[in-house]
Amino acid sequence: MKKRPRRNPTGVFAALDVGSSKICCLIARLEEERGQAPKLRVVGIGQQLSRGVKAGAVIDMEAAETAILAAVHAAEQMAGEEIEQVAVSLSGGYPASRLLSVEVSIDGHEVGDEDLHRALDQGHQLEGLLGQPEKGRQLIHSIPVGYTIDGSRGIRDPRGMFGERLGVNMHIVTAASGPVRNLATCVQRCHLDIAAFVVSPYASGLAALVPDEMELGVTLIDMGGGTTSIAVFVEGSVVHTDIVPVGGQHVTSDVARGLSTTLAHAERLKTLYGHAIATSADEHATIDVPQVGEEDDGHVQQVPRSLLVGIVQPRLEETFELVRSRLEASGFDKAGGRRVVLTGGASQLPGMRDLAALVLDKQVRIGRPIHLTGLAEATSGPAHTVGAGLLAYALQQDQRAPATAGAEGEEAAGRIGRIGRWLKQHF
């Protein structure tokens, strides 16, 4: 059987996770063994402290560009490869999602490609209204979540079926045009092409979720430095995304203010001694807190660890309560079932899993990249799920698209080209 040519003949894929606390570049090479599905092996990783990015949005172009360049250069040096395009994470720009349902008449005949074309053509006309740059929004994702024939739901491929009306359900994700263009400009200034933008929780889900979770229903919560983002997966597809503008850096700021110390010391104290749920041992343990503005190392204050936990826990409770209220308001709280997966650097705090289960009243586990090989122990934790998911997304799109299919994503020119590419990718 002849293999379909890939759009990426080199087999090298790159991901760029631009976050509020770190900027990470991953480079992976495709490894194919006879009789096994192709896998990505990470061959290069570069990580830098994030500069010029706040709450997922670029606030200093030069600082962000410098940090991106440094991360990409480090990954290239380690991999011995020079990359030209990357899949980029998006957590800024207030991503918003909604489901669109479109129906077309098929007059009782067998559903064919032409009928799909007509349904998708009508769907893309509607999605264009949601993601027009002149209205301040830009289309990021257009994801199929199922078909209907005469009201019968749950159909994944309607071709060959009969009915009177064919419906298509599409999950549309848009973001504010300004933040997206600012981030794109920073990446392009580093002489890189953008293969695709992927919203952070969607990428994390591709890296950390197992197929059964995606099928039965799960809510993924990606806890980053500046934002906490949400994705609900049902029947193998992502059906809802949202974002809460609160993250790990807000906890650090609370600790710095509450204990009168610097942000650097607050981050260290949070990492070493912080806990999401108070314990009886906290009253008896003391920690040394250097005071802000005091140059003499002798000026430290000893406080019980319970004081630190008393600052950390309320902020985390507030974050999960915001997530719960957003899910309830969206109507997807029940769709995600009773399963929650936490990812992101901020999810690594001890006791986070128990606190999330308490506030959300769901079963919770901590997610890590599970579909990649070659990750070192230091880079295989929850903090790197977005980068791993970006690589999974890039491989997924590459395997679905033939070598002649131009640039990926919704920005490609021509509605007919987009519909044809959509059909090739999903069937």
C-alpha positions in Angstrom: 0.0 0.0 0.0 1.4 3.3 -1.0 1.9 5.9 1.7 0.2 9.3 1.3 2.9 12.0 1.1 3.2 14.2 4.2 3.2 18.0 4.0 6.3 18.0 6.2 8.8 15.7 4.4 11.6 16.4 7.0 9.5 14.8 9.8 10.6 17.6 12.1 8.0 19.5 14.1 8.3 22.5 16.4 6.0 24.0 19.1 6.2 27.4 20.9 4.4 27.8 24.2 4.2 31.5 24.9 3.1 31.8 28.5 3.0 34.4 31.2 5.7 32.7 33.4 7.8 30.8 30.8 8.4 30.6 27.1 9.2 27.1 25.9 10.2 25.8 22.5 10.0 22.0 21.7 11.4 20.4 18.6 10.5 16.8 17.8 11.3 14.3 15.1 8.9 11.7 13.7 9.9 8.1 14.3 8.1 5.5 12.2 8.5 1.7 13.0 7.0 -1.0 10.9 3.7 -2.2 12.3 3.5 0.7 14.8 1.9 4.1 14.7 4.4 6.9 14.1 5.6 8.7 17.3 7.2 12.0 18.0 10.5 12.0 19.9 11.6 15.3 21.4 15.1 16.2 20.3 15.4 19.8 21.4 14.0 22.0 24.1 14.6 25.6 25.0 13.0 27.4 27.9 13.2 31.0 29.0 11.7 33.1 31.8 8.8 34.9 30.1 9.3 38.6 29.4 6.9 41.0 27.9 3.9 38.8 28.4 1.1 39.3 30.9 -2.1 37.2 31.2 -1.2 35.5 28.0 -1.0 38.8 26.0 2.1 40.6 24.7 2.7 43.9 26.6 6.3 44.5 25.5 7.1 43.5 21.9 10.9 43.7 22.2 11.1 41.8 25.5 8.8 39.1 24.2 10.7 38.8 20.9 14.0 38.5 22.8 12.7 35.7 25.1 11.2 33.8 22.1 14.4 34.1 20.2 16.4 32.7 23.1 14.1 29.8 23.7 14.0 28.9 20.0 17.8 29.2 19.6 18.4 26.9 22.6 16.1 24.3 21.2 17.7 24.5 17.8 21.2 24.1 19.3 20.1 21.0 21.2 18.3 19.4 18.3 20.9 20.3 15.7 18.0 21.5 13.5 17.0 24.9 12.1 13.2 25.3 12.2 11.1 27.5 9.9 7.6 27.2 11.3 6.0 26.5 14.7 2.6 25.8 16.2 2.0 28.5 18.7 -0.1 28.4 21.9 -2.8 31.1 22.5 -4.0 32.0 26.0 -4.5 35.7 25.6 -7.0 37.6 23.6 -10.0 36.3 25.6 -10.7 33.3 23.5 -14.5 32.6 23.2 -16.2 29.6 21.9 -19.7 28.7 20.7 -21.4 25.9 18.8 -23.0 26.5 15.4 -25.6 24.3 13.8 -26.3 24.4 10.1 -28.9 22.5 8.1 -29.3 21.9 4.3 -31.9 20.0 2.4 -30.8 16.8 0.7 -34.3 15.8 -0.6 -34.1 12.2 0.4 -31.1 11.2 -1.7 -27.9 9.6 -0.5 -25.5 12.0 1.3 -22.4 12.7 -0.8 -19.4 15.0 -0.9 -21.4 17.7 -2.6 -23.9 17.8 0.3 -21.1 18.2 2.8 -19.7 21.0 0.7 -23.0 22.9 0.8 -23.4 22.4 4.6 -19.8 23.5 5.3 -20.1 26.4 2.9 -23.1 27.7 4.9 -21.3 27.0 8.1 -18.2 28.9 7.0 -20.4 31.9 6.0 -21.8 32.0 9.6 -18.4 31.5 11.2 -17.0 34.4 9.1 -19.5 36.7 10.8 -18.0 35.7 14.2 -14.4 36.1 13.3 -14.2 39.2 11.2 -11.0 41.3 11.9 -13.0 44.5 11.3 -15.2 43.5 14.2 -12.3 42.9 16.5 -12.4 39.1 16.6 -10.3 36.6 14.7 -11.1 33.0 13.9 -8.8 30.5 15.7 -10.5 27.1 15.4 -13.4 25.6 13.4 -13.8 22.1 14.8 -16.5 19.6 13.7 -18.3 17.9 16.6 -20.9 15.8 14.7 -23.6 15.6 12.1 -27.4 15.1 12.2 -29.7 13.6 9.6 -33.4 14.5 10.1 -32.6 15.3 13.7 -30.8 12.1 14.5 -27.6 13.0 16.4 -24.3 11.4 17.0 -23.4 10.8 13.3 -19.7 11.1 12.6 -19.6 10.5 8.9 -23.0 10.9 7.1 -21.8 9.9 3.6 -23.9 7.1 2.2 -26.8 7.7 4.5 -30.3 8.9 3.4 -32.6 11.6 4.7 -34.3 14.9 4.1 -32.1 17.4 6.0 -28.3 17.2 6.7 -27.0 19.2 9.7 -23.4 19.9 10.8 -22.4 21.1 14.3 -19.2 23.1 14.4 -17.3 24.4 17.4 -16.0 27.9 16.6 -13.3 29.6 18.7 -12.4 33.2 18.2 -10.1 35.7 20.0 -9.5 39.4 20.0 -7.6 40.4 16.9 -5.2 42.8 18.6 -3.5 40.4 21.0 -3.4 37.6 18.3 -1.7 40.0 15.8 0.8 41.2 18.4 1.8 37.7 19.2 2.0 36.8 15.6 4.3 39.8 14.9 6.7 38.8 17.7 7.0 35.2 16.3 7.4 36.5 12.7 10.1 38.9 13.8 12.0 35.8 14.9 11.9 34.7 11.2 9.4 31.9 12.0 6.2 31.1 10.1 3.1 30.2 12.2 1.8 26.8 11.2 -1.3 27.3 13.5 -2.5 29.0 16.6 -3.9 26.5 19.2 -5.8 27.6 22.3 -3.9 26.4 25.4 -6.5 24.1 27.0 -7.1 22.3 23.7 -3.4 21.7 23.3 -3.1 20.4 26.9 -6.0 18.0 26.2 -4.3 16.5 23.2 -1.2 15.9 25.3 -2.7 14.7 28.7 -6.0 13.0 28.0 -6.6 9.4 27.1 -9.1 8.4 24.4 -11.7 7.1 26.9 -11.7 10.4 28.8 -12.3 12.4 25.6 -15.1 10.0 24.6 -16.9 9.8 27.9 -16.6 13.4 28.9 -13.9 15.3 30.8 -13.1 18.9 31.8 -9.5 19.9 31.4 -8.2 22.9 33.5 -4.9 24.3 32.5 -3.5 26.4 35.4 -0.9 28.8 34.0 1.0 31.7 35.4 -1.3 34.4 34.2 -4.5 32.6 33.3 -6.5 29.5 34.0 -8.1 28.0 30.9 -10.8 25.4 30.5 -11.7 22.9 27.8 -14.6 20.4 27.8 -14.2 17.2 25.7 -17.1 15.0 24.8 -17.4 12.2 22.2 -13.8 12.6 21.2 -14.1 16.4 20.4 -13.5 19.6 22.2 -16.9 21.3 22.5 -16.2 24.3 24.8 -13.3 26.5 25.8 -13.1 29.4 28.2 -10.5 31.4 30.2 -10.3 32.8 33.7 -7.8 35.7 34.0 -6.3 34.3 37.3 -3.2 32.2 37.6 -0.2 31.1 39.6 1.4 34.6 39.5 -1.6 36.0 41.3 -0.9 33.6 44.2 2.7 34.8 44.2 1.6 38.4 44.3 -0.7 37.7 47.3 2.1 36.0 49.1 4.5 38.9 48.4 2.0 41.4 49.8 0.8 39.3 52.7 4.4 38.5 53.9 6.0 41.8 52.9 8.6 40.1 50.8 9.9 40.3 47.2 8.2 38.5 44.3 11.2 36.3 43.8 11.2 35.2 47.5 7.4 34.9 47.4 7.6 32.5 44.4 10.3 30.5 46.3 8.3 30.3 49.5 5.2 29.2 47.6 7.1 26.5 45.7 8.9 25.1 48.8 6.4 25.5 51.6 3.0 26.3 49.9 0.1 23.9 50.2 -3.4 24.2 48.8 -5.1 22.8 51.9 -4.2 23.7 55.5 -3.0 20.9 57.8 -2.5 20.7 61.6 1.3 20.6 61.2 1.3 24.1 59.6 1.0 25.8 63.0 4.2 24.2 64.4 6.4 24.7 61.3 8.1 28.1 60.8 9.6 29.6 57.7 12.1 32.4 57.2 10.7 35.3 55.2 13.3 37.9 53.9 11.7 41.4 54.1 11.3 43.5 51.0 13.8 46.4 50.9 16.1 45.0 53.5 19.6 44.4 52.1 21.0 42.8 55.2 20.4 39.0 55.1 19.9 39.1 58.9 16.6 40.9 58.5 14.3 38.0 58.1 11.0 37.3 59.8 10.0 33.9 61.1 6.3 33.1 60.5 4.3 30.0 60.9 3.7 28.1 57.7 0.0 28.3 58.4 0.2 32.1 57.6 1.5 31.2 54.1 -1.1 28.5 53.5 -3.8 31.0 54.8 -2.8 33.3 51.9 -2.4 30.6 49.2 -5.6 28.6 49.8 -8.2 31.4 49.5 -6.8 32.5 46.1 -6.9 29.0 44.8 -10.4 28.4 46.1 -11.5 31.6 44.3 -9.9 30.3 41.1 -11.8 27.0 41.2 -15.0 28.8 42.1 -14.6 31.0 39.1 -14.0 27.9 36.9 -17.1 26.3 38.4 -19.3 29.3 37.8 -18.0 29.7 34.2 -18.8 26.0 33.5 -22.3 26.3 35.0 -23.0 29.5 33.1 -21.9 27.9 29.8 -24.2 24.8 30.3 -21.2 22.4 29.7 -20.8 21.6 33.4 -22.7 18.3 33.0 -21.3 17.5 29.6 -17.8 17.1 31.0 -19.1 14.4 33.4 -17.5 14.0 36.8 -13.9 13.9 35.5 -11.4 16.8 35.8 -7.8 16.8 34.6 -5.5 19.5 36.0 -2.5 20.6 33.9 -0.1 23.6 33.9 2.7 24.7 36.2 0.4 26.1 38.9 -1.3 22.7 39.3 1.8 21.2 40.8 1.3 22.8 44.3 0.8 20.0 46.9 -2.9 19.5 47.8 -4.2 21.1 44.5 -5.9 17.9 43.5 -7.8 17.6 46.8 -8.8 21.3 46.8 -10.1 21.0 43.2 -12.1 17.9 44.0 -13.6 19.7 47.1 -14.6 22.9 45.2 -15.7 21.3 41.9 -17.2 18.2 43.4 -15.6 16.0 40.7 -13.0 13.3 40.4 -9.6 15.0 39.7 -6.2 13.8 38.5 -3.0 15.7 37.5 -2.3 15.4 33.8 1.1 15.0 32.2 2.3 14.6 28.6 1.6 10.9 27.7 2.0 10.7 23.9 5.6 11.9 23.6 9.0 10.2 24.0 12.3 11.9 24.7 11.2 14.3 27.4 13.5 14.5 30.4 12.1 14.1 33.8 12.3 17.9 34.4 10.2 18.6 31.3 7.7 15.8 31.5 5.4 17.3 34.2 2.1 19.2 34.0 4.0 22.5 33.2 4.9 21.2 29.7 1.5 19.7 28.5 0.8 22.7 26.3 4.0 22.4 24.4 3.6 18.6 24.0 0.0 19.1 22.8 1.1 21.6 20.2 3.4 18.9 18.8 0.5 16.4 18.8 -1.7 19.0 17.0 1.0 19.7 14.3 1.5 15.9 13.7 -2.3 15.4 13.5 -2.7 18.1 10.9 0.3 16.9 8.9 -1.0 13.3 8.7 -4.4 14.5 7.6 -3.2 16.9 4.9 -1.5 15.9 1.6 1.8 17.5 0.6 0.1 19.9 -1.8 -2.2 21.4 0.8 -0.8 24.8 1.5 -0.5 26.5 4.8 -2.5 25.1 7.7 -5.4 26.8 9.4 -8.3 29.1 8.8 -6.1 31.9 7.4 -5.5 30.1 4.1 -7.1 32.0 1.2 -10.4 30.9 -0.4 -13.5 29.4 1.1 -13.5 26.5 -1.4 -9.9 25.6 -0.5 -10.8 25.7 3.2 -13.8 23.4 2.7 -11.8 21.0 0.6 -9.0 20.9 3.1 -11.5 20.4 6.0 -13.0 17.4 4.2 -9.5 15.9 3.6 -8.5 16.4 7.2 -11.6 15.0 8.9 -12.4 12.1 6.5 
